């Protein structure tokens, strides 16, 4: 029993290592423990949604895929249980003594009885070996089915992840384009404001120059008028 448990653990470890290797091939670096932890989290979320909030259970990621896996697993287990029960009943029928045995067969000697008693353990061991072989085959089939289903789930997960990455890249490219357009419009508006400022400054300088020229003209006229008055006053005094 302990050897079977160790073998099961090794098989599970190999499976998660294979899953991690598939992810690495697609550019996602995940360890086997991380893949196993992610799977357990998905299972816990699925079970929690299914029991606590069945109406909104579709919000659980990969709910449909997980629900299909567990439904198929339940059907397989029920089918195997029915097969096991039918096999046990058939074996019991084979063990059951027939009622039409002749008296000669029931009156066999001690040697014949001893031989049948010796053959019982052999048949029991053979039956146990066959049962163990059948269980091993069933476990291997379950393991292959589980690995195949995990591969399908991982494939769907990778496809969805690639779709998300493509959408994210498209969104980033769109934002970058919008930023470029915004910067161009901003530069154009700044250039327009700078031109308007230069025009206002130039017009102000022209007005200041005209005002200075008018003041100089008035000053020259005032000086000329004062000079004329002084000359007249000087002439009258003479």
Beta strands, then each sheet from edge to edge (+ up, - down):
end
